[in-house]
Amino acid sequence: MGKDDFPLKYKYCKHSKAGTSVECGASREISVDVTIGESKFVVLSDGLMREMPWRGAGVSIPMFSVRSEADLGVGEFLDLKLLVDWAVESGFHLVQLLPINDTSVNCMWWDSYPYSSLSVFALHPLYLRVEAISANIPEDIKQEIREARVQLDKKDVDYEACMATKLSIAKKIFAREKETILNSKSFQEFFSENQEWLKPYAAFCFLRNFFETSERSQWGRFSEFSKEKLEKLLSKESLHYEVVSFYYYIQFHLHLQLSEAAEYARKKGVVLKGDLPIGVDRNSVDTWVYPNLFRMNTSTGAPPDYFDKNGQNWGFPTYNWEEMSKDNYGWWRARLTQMGKYFTAYRIDHILGFFRIWELPEHAMTGLCGKFRPSIPISQEELESEGLWDFNRLTHPYIGQDLLQEKFGASWTIIASTFLNEYQKGFYEFKDKCNTEKKIASALKSVLETSMFLESEVKLRRKLFDLLQNVALINDPEDPRKFYPRFNVEDTTSFMDLDQHSQNVLKRLYYDYYFHRQEGLWRDNAFKTLPVLLNSSDMLACGEDLGLIPSCVHPVMQELGLVGLRIQRMPSEPDLEFDIPSQYNYMTVCAPSCHDCSTLRAWWEEDEERRHRFFQAVMGSDELPPDQCTPEIVHFVLRQHVEAPSMWSIFPLQDLLALKEDYTTRPAVEETINDPTNPKHYWRYRVHVTMESLLNDKDLTKTIKDLVHGSGRFYPQKDLESGHTIGEGSAKLQLQSEHPSQTQKNGLSNK
């Protein structure tokens, strides 16, 4: 070879009777400058052939966010077939969804929150394609569907209008064919297989509508569940049978449509990945039927973290694990069996909840003043042995006049007289009518109806909550001799005003409680619960392990073969601002963003200084970064992730669309799916282009496929019906890459 033949790009191959395999990753490169003196040959030792376990790539998008030409204002199960086709064209092997269970608790837009299940078994009517219910829909109903499609084709999902329209049309079709369907063999088989959850679900929906509330305390004799009353209500002789059987009918068709989409994905070689929510709604079918499995006087959340400095309160009751264990967690096993009918993989939402959960009292609104369950509390004897004995001082809000003046300025006297009692000179306590967060919120609304304050209700409520949360220890509501350190206790004036000895003791107990004494307990707890989930189905289990991670979590996940989650902007290492994808463990899913945070484009625009640090530290540039996240920047970040060692690289569809400027016309902030700091966030984002349009955009799918090919994540898919290869790429595409990753460059350094 002559000097002009350099730089030379190459890969190692392994040849055997079974065939030839090519090493993964981008091409290696050798330049002419490696020659020494007048040598006529080059000796190069550049490491082993790069062989990795199987690695795949996928796309994630909530079901409701998908847009197609056939939908009624919201993504539908049958749209998954288009999404699967697009995934195949892009070289992906996986489509990930958010939870798809029915959430119709309040019958309003609040129900758009997909993690607050009305039933952990029932599918959401929102995702029904009404025109696919029957082959014999009369022309007047077809016209109604066509008109509704135009009216509901909005920028975002109109949750209430979509639900009302679909249920109204479905009822008209049901009235025409109910006897035929309900007496059919396929329906009878479905009913027989699912009646254990289907009958209580249908009864709950009927009672919710009849009493106009899901709060079963308002249901009279139906407040407490009983099989005898259920059977009477659901009998074919009941006056309400037709209304109740409508819910059977809807679930039957949802099952058929999702099954059709799932089978289509399987034949195309694409994994459907579902989502297992950690909680259920307080007013749900499951808490009605199995009240003994839940601690109804508590609420589930998360301590302060990346998303919210006041923690999160999700409102779900916590689980009574002791009761669940009595039948070997039968309720969980049934959930996983049901999911396994449709999905090949699933994401365990907040997997930390299977180690321990952040438990709050039912009267809390924020997530700050909670405790871990299970956990080993600090005993009264332990505190007394350390010289701490004034438990009222440590557990009651520490409210001095100085603090009131600092927070409320000239209005402090009005606040004090309205909400507080002065129990000694210059020190105050909350009145009984407002000594919890929910009581404060209620009392404040009443006060603002008759009084004027310069600050908004939200700001006043936050400041009053700050007063209430100004404690050093939290008393266990079930045992007055047990205590828990308040999260971030050192930030409170209650702590700051203590003597030095008390501060030192509390600091030591705080770090012991949060970082040491629970590890064995939480490890044992996880080994009781997680294996039951894993053994309940053949699905691949992936855990969402973000947040405050106890040291026992990752060893347990590794031992159980659970796949973790890595988000670059939320590094697990405390000294890193941005994670390094090339250093991820194989047993991970890596992603540049997720539904609980801003998209790549929006994140880039949020913080100029952070953007500059990322541009310098991650992209290696000392220049000023552009204000907008250009397609070139998106390509760089996606390539980092697709080349990572992680088993899966899964990209939000919004981040993939940012590869092409044509799809960045919508303001980036509007593409965020959820705001975790807002418990009443409206989940309504819709992709602004149809799946049909994306399927026709060959430039975008080629860009994505080239990324997947160049990373070694591409595996030709076989259509299970025809046996033909789907989306098969040429050898040249697999062998060429213009940009070796930093890891690969480093692999050439030892010449």
N, C-alpha and C positions, 0 to 999 in steps of 0.2 A: 504494500500500500504506500502511496505517496503522501506527502504532507498535506496535499489538498484534500485528501480523503477525511481529514479530521475537521471538526470534532466528530468522533464516532459514537453513535448511540447503539446500545445493544441490551439484550436481556439473556439470562441463563435459562436453559431449557433442560428438562429431564425426559429422556426417551426410553421407552420400554415396550414390551409386547402389548401392554395395555394401551399404549398411545403416548403422545407427547404432552407434557404439561409445561406451561411457561410461568416463570416466577411472577409474583404479584407486584404491584406498585408501578411507579413511572420508570421510564427507561433509564439505564445507567449511561454515563457519558464519559468519554476519555478524550482529552485534548492533546495536541501535539507537544505542549510544553512539558509533558511528563517525560519526554525523552532526555537522556543524560549524555552530554558530550556528543561523540560521533557514533553512538550505538546504533546498530541496525535493527534492534528489536527492543521491545518494552516488556518488562516483567511487572505484572500488576497483581497484588493480592488485595482483593476488595470484598472480603467477607464471604459468608455463606449465601447460597441461593435463598432468596426471600420466599419462604413458604409460610403461609398463615392458615389458621383454621378458616372455615367458611365465614365470609363477611358479606352482609347485604345492606341495601339502602332502601329507604321508603319515604313516603309522604304522609304528613298528618294534617287533618282538617276536621273540625266538628261536622257532624252530619247536617246540622241546620245551616251551616255556612256554604254548602255546595249550591251552585246555581246551574240550572239546566233549562233547556227550552220547554221541557215537559212539566216542570214542577209548579206547584201552587204556592209561590211566595217563600218557599223554604226547601232545603234539600230533603230528598226522600230516599227510602231504602233502595229503590230501583235505580236511582242515580249512581249508586255504587258501581254499577256495571260500566258506566262511562268513566268513572274515576279509575277503575281497574284497567280499562283500555289505555287510559292516559299514562298510568303507572308503567304498564308494559312498554309503551312507546318510549318512555323516559329511562328505561333500564332498571326500574324499581321492582322490588319483590314484596313490598309491604304497604298497606294502607292502614293508618291508625286513626281511630275515632275517639271522641269523648263519650261519656256514658249515654246510652240510648233508652234508658228505662223511663217509664211514665213518671212525671213530676207534678201532675195536675192536682196539687194540694189546695191552692188558693183560687184556682180558675181565673187567674189574671197573669199579667206579665211577670210577676215575681217567680212564676213557675218556669221561667226561661233558664233558671239556675240548674244545670244538668246533674249536679252532685247531691241534690236533695230529693231522694227517691220517694215517690208515693208507694211504689212497690218495687222490690229488688228483682222481681220476676217478670212483670208486665212490660211490654214495649210501649214506646210513646206514640200515641195516635197522630202526633205532629208529622211523623215520617211516613204516613200512609199515602199511597197514590190512589186517590178515589176512583179515577177512571179505569184502574186495573182491577177493581173489585169484581166487576161483572163483565161478561162479554155481550150482555143484552141491555145496555144502558139506553133509555129512550132519548130521542133527539132533544127534548126540552131540557133534560138534565145535562146532556153534553154541551148544549149552548150555555147553560149556567156555569159549567166548568171553564169554558173558553173565556167567558166574561170575567170570572173570578181570577183567571190567570193574568189577565191584563191589569186588573185592579190591585192585585197583590204583588206585582212585579216591581218592588221598591228597592231603594238602595240597601236598606237593612230589613231584617225579619220583623214583621208586625205579628208578634206572637199571638195576641188575642184574636186578631182578625183571621189569621191562618187556622187556628184551632176551631173557631166558630164556623168558618166556611166549610172546613173538611167534615166536621161532625154533622153539620146540617145536610150536606150532600149525601154523606154515608147513610144517614137515617132514611132518606128518601129511597135510596137503592135497597136498603135493608127491608123496608116496608114491602117492596115488590117481590123479594126473593127469600125472605127469612125462612119459610118452611122448607124450601128446596135445599138451602144451605145447611140449616140446623139438622136436617134429617139425612144429610149425605154421609157416606162412609168416611170420607177424608176428615170432615168436621168431627164425627163421632170418635175417630182415632185421636185427633188432637185434644178433644175434651177429656177423653179417658186418661191420656198421658199427663195432662196439666191441671186437672181439676183441684188438686190439693191447694194450689195458689190461685187458680182462676176464679173459683167460686167466692172466696173471701174478697178478692179484688173487685169482682162485679158488684157484690153486695155493698162494699165500701163506696164505690162510685155512685151507686143508687142512693145510699143514705147521705152522702155528701151533698148531692143535688137536692134531695128531698128536704133536708134540714138547712140547706144553704150554708153549710160550714163543714170543715173537716175536723173541728174540735169535737171529739166524740162525747165529751162531757155534756154536750147539748143534744145528744141523741136519745134521751130518755132510756127506755129499757134496752136499747141497743148499745148503750155506752160501754158495757162490758161484753166482750165477745163470748158467744156460746155456739157450739155446733148445732144444738137443737134449734135455737132461734134462726140460725143461718139456713138450715135445711127448709124450715117453714117459709122463710122469705123467698127462697130460690125455687121452691117447688113449682112444677108446671101448672098447678092449680091456683097458684098465687095470682092476685090481681096485678102484681108488678112483674110477672115473668117476662113479658115482652120487653120491658125497659131494661131489665137485668140481662136478658139474653143478647141485647144489642152490644154489650161490652164483651161477651164471648165472641161475637161475630167480628168485632173490630180486631181483637187480639188474634183471632184465627187468620185474618187476612194480613195483618202485620207479620205474623209468623211465616206465611207463605211467601211474602215479598222479600223479607230478609233472607229466608232460606234460599230463594232463587238467586239473590245477589251473592250470597256466601258460596253457593255451589259454582256460580260463574267464576268467582275469584279463584276457587280451588282448581278449577279446570285450566285457568290461565296461569297457574303457578304463582299466585299472589296471596300472601298471608293477610288475612283480616285481623287486626289487633283491636281488641275492645278495652274497656276501662272499668275497673271494679272500684266504685266509690267506697270510701272508708265509713261513711255514715248513712243513716236514713232519716227522713224528716220525722220530727216529733209527732206529727199527726199523719201517720202512714198506716197502710194495711198491716205492715209487719209489727209495729208497736201495738196495734189493736189486737192482733191474733196471738202474738207472743210477748205480752208485757213483761213477763218474768225474765226475758233475755236482755232487757234494757234498764238502765238506771235513769228513770224519768225525772228525777230531781236534779240532774246534772246536765251539763252542756259540753260539747266537744270543740276544741280549737287548737291553736298553735301558739307557743310563746313568741315574744318579739323576735323578728328575724329580718331578712333582706326586704321583705314585702311591707312590713308594718311594725313600727317601733312600739306600738301598743298591743301587739299580738293580734291574733284572729279568733273570732268567736263564730263558729259555723252553725251553732244552734242545735246540732244533733244530740240526742241523748247518748251517753257513753254505754258501752256494752257490759253486761254482767257475765264476764268470762267464766266465773265459777259455775253459773247455771248452764251456760252453753256447753261446758265440758261434760255434763251429765249424759248427753247422748252423742258424745264424740263430735260435737260441733255440727250437728245435722243440718242446721239452718245454713251454715257456710257451705257445707258440701252440696246442698241442693242448689245454691246460687251458682257455684262453679259448674255443676252439671248442666244447668240451664245455659250459661254463657258458652259452654263447649259445643252446643248445638250449632252455633253460628261462627265462632271465632277460633283461630288457630293459635293466637297469642293474646295476652292481656297485660295491662298495666295495673299494678296494685297501687291505688291512690294512697299516698301518705303511709308507706309501709312501716314507718316508725310507730304507727298506731298498734301494730302487732307486737311491738316490744313494750311500749308504754304509750299512753295517750295523755294529752294535756287536758285535764278535767277542770271545768269551771262550775260554779254554782248556777242553777237555772236562772237566778235573778241577775246574772251578769250580762252586760252588753258588749264589753270589750273582751280581749283575751289576755289581759295583763295579770290579774290576780288569781292565778290558777295553781294547780299542783299536778304532779305526774301521778298517774294511776296505772299499774301499781307502783308504789315506791315505799321506801323505808323512811318514815317521818322522823323528826327530831322529838324525842320524848321530853316531858316536863322534868323528869329526873336528870336527864342529860344537861338541860339548860341550868337547872339549879346547881348541879355539880360544877358548872363553869362560872357560877356566881351571878347568873341572870335569874331574877325572880319577879320583876315587875311586868307581868304578862299583859296587863291592861295597856301599859305604855307601849309595849312592843307590837301588840296586835290591833289596837284601835287607831283610827286616823289621827295623826299628830298635826293639829291645826292651831297654830299660833296667830296672834294678831298681825305680826310682821308678814307672815305668808299670805294672809288675806289681803293686806294692803298691796303687797307686791303683785298679786295676781289680778285684783279687781280695781285697784286704784281708788278713786273717790267713791265708787259704788260699793265698797267693801261692807259698809254698815247695813246697806239694804240686803245684800247677800246674806250677811250674818243673821239678821233678824228674820229672814224668810226661811232659811234652810238649817240654821244652827242654833244650838243652845250654848251659852257660856257657862261651863261647869266649874271653872275657877278663873281668877283674874287673868285675862289675856289669852285664855285657851278655850277652844270650842269643840263641840261634838255635833254630829248630825242628829236632827230630830228623827224620831221613829218613822215618821211618814216619808222620809227621804233618805234612809240609811242604806240603800242599795242603788246600783246603777239604774235599774229599771224604774225604781221609785223616783229618783232624781229626774230622769227624763220626763216622767209623767207630771211631776210637780212643776217642773220648769215650763212645760207647755201651758199649764194653768196660770202660772205667774205672768207669763208673757201676754196672755189675753187681757190682763188688766194693768200691766206695768210697762214702762218703756225703758229699754236699755240701749246703750250705744252699740253694744256688740251683738252679733248674730246669735241665734239659738245654738248653732253648732259650736261656736267658740265658748259660749257660757257653759254648755254641757261638758265640753272637754276640760275646762278649768275646774268645774265641780268634781268631775271624775278624778282629776289629778289630786284633789284634796282627799277624796275617799280612798284612793290607792296609796296614799302616803303612810304606809305601814312598813315595819321591818319584818314581821312574821305574820303568817296566815294560820289561824286556828282551824283545825280539822272540824268541820260541822258535825261529824258523827262521833268524835271523841275529843272532848275538851282538853285532854292531857297530851295531845299530839299537835305538832306544829310543822310548818313548812316555810322556808325563807322566800320572801317575795322576790320575783325575778328582778334582776338589776337593782338589788337593795341598796347598793352604795350610791345610787343616783338620788335617793330620797332624803329629804331634810329630816325625816324621822331617824334615819341612820346617822346623818351628819351631826345631829345635836346630841348624840350619845357620848358618854365618856370613852376614853381611848381603849380601856379594857373591854368594854362591851362591844365596841367596833371590831376589835381584833377577834373576839370569840365568834361574832356573827359572820365575819369574813371567812373564817376557817370552816364554820358549819355550812356556809353557803356553797363554797367550792367542793366540799365533801358531798353535799346533797346532790348537786347538779352534775358533778364530774367523776365521782368515785364510788360512793356506797351502793349505787343502784345497779352497777354493771352486771353482776352475777344474776340478780333477780330478773333483769330485763332479758338477759340471754336465755334463761330458763323459760321465761314467758313466751318468747318467740319460738322456741323449740317445741312448745306445746301446741301452738296455733298454726304456724306457717306450714309445717309438713302436711297438715290436714288439707289445706288449700291446694298444695302442690300435688297431692295424691288423688285429688277429686276429679282431675281431668288430664288430658294429654296436652293441654295448651302450654306454650312457652310462657313462663311467668317473669315479668319485668317489674322491678320495684322502684317507685318514685322516692328516692332517698335524699331529698334536698332538705335544707334547714339545719337545725341544731342536731348534729349527728353524734349519738353516744359512741364510744370507742368499740362497743361490742357489736355494732350493727354490721359493719362490713365483713368481719370474720364469719358471722352467722350466715350472711348472704352468700359468701364464698363457699361455705360448707354445704349449704342447701342448693347450690347451683343457680342462684337467683341473679338475674341481670340487673345492674344498677343504672342510674341516669346521670349524665354529665351535661351541664349547661355552661358554656365557656365563661359567661359573665358572673356565674355563681360558683367560684372555685371552692373545692372542699378543703384546700390548704389555706390556713389563716393568713399566711404571709404573701399570698398571691392576689392580685387584683383581677387578672384574667387567666383562666385555665389554659393549659398547653395540650391541645388535642393529640399531638403525637406521643404524649406520655400516658394516655388513657389505658386502662386495663382492658383486656379483650372482653371480659364479661360485663360490658357496659353498652348502653345506648347513648350516642352523643348527638347533640343538637345545638344549633346556634341560639335558639329561643324556644319557648313553649307557650301554651295557651294562657299561662298565669303571668306572663311578662310581656313587655312590648316587643314588637317585631324587630328584626335587624335594622330596618330603615328607621323606625321610630326611636329605637335605642340610640342610634347614631346621632340623631338630631336633638336628643334630650339634654346633653351635657357637653359643652364645647371643650372643657378642660379634660374630661375623661376621654372624649374622642381623640384628642391630641395624644394622650398617653397611650391609647390603643394603637394609634397610627405609628407611634415611635417604637413601643415595646413589642408589639405583635407583628406589625407589617414592616418594621425595620426602616422607617423613613423619618428623616429629620425635618422634612418639609411640613408646611401647614396643611392639615387634612381638608378636603372639600367639605362644605356645609351639608351637602346631601350625600347619602350613601349611594354612590354610583354603581352601575352594574359591575365595574371592574373590582370594586371593593367587595361587593357581594360574592363575586366569583372567587376571590382570594379566600374569604372566610369559609365558603362552602367547600372549597378544595381542601382546606385544612381539616375539615370534619370528615369528608369522604375518604381522605387518606389516613385517618386515624386508625389505630389497631382495633377499635371498638367492634363488637359483633355486628351492631347495627348503627348506621347513620340515618337518622330520621329527620326530615326537614319540614317545617310548617309550609304549607302551600304559598303563603304570603312571601316568605323568604325566597322561594324558588321563582315566583313571578318577578321579584326585584332584579333578576338577572337580565331583564329586558326593559328598557326605558318606557316602552309603550304601555306597560302595566303599572307604572309608578305615578299615574296622573291623580290618583286618589290620595288625599293627605295621609301621611304615614300613620298619624295618631289614630285614625279611624279604623286601622286594620288590627288593632289590639282586641283580643277576644274577651279578656277578663281583667278587671281591676280588683286584685285580692284585698285591697284596703277598704273596698266598699261592699258591705254585706248585701246591699240591695242593687247590685250592678245588673243592668239589663244585658243579657247574653243574646246578641242579635246580629252580629257581624255576618255579612254575606260577601262572598267573593264577587268582584264587580264584572267578571267575565264568565260566560257559560262554559261548561265542560266541552260542549261541541266546538266552540271557538278554539279552546286550548288544544283539542285534538287535531285541529287543522293548522296549528302553528308549528310547522316542522322545524323552524329555526330554534325555537325554545326547547323543544324536545331533544333536538340534536345537541344543543349546548349542555343540557343536563346529562344526556346519555354519554357524551364525551367525558364529563367529569366522573361518571360512574365507571366507565371503561378504564380510564386512566388510573383509577385507584385500585384496580384489581377486584372490584366488587361486582363485576358483571358476569352473570351466568345465564346462558341461553335457556329460556323457559320452554317447556314442552306443553303443547295443548294436549290435555289428557284424553280428549275425544279423538282428535285426528292423529296425534302422535307427531305432528309437525312442530318444528322449532319456531318459537315466537320471538320476533325482534332480534334475530340472530345478527351479530355484528361481524365485520371482517377481521381477519388476523391483524391487519395493519392498524386498525383502530386500537386494538388491544396492546399493540407493541409500541405505539408512538406516544410520547408526551413531551411537550416543550419545556415544562417547568418541573424539574425534580424537586421533591419536598426537601426541607431543611434536614430532616432525618437522613434522607438518601444522600444528600451532599456530604453529610458528616461520615456516612459509611464509606466514602471514597478517600477520606483524608489520610488513612494509614496505607500509603503506597509501598 
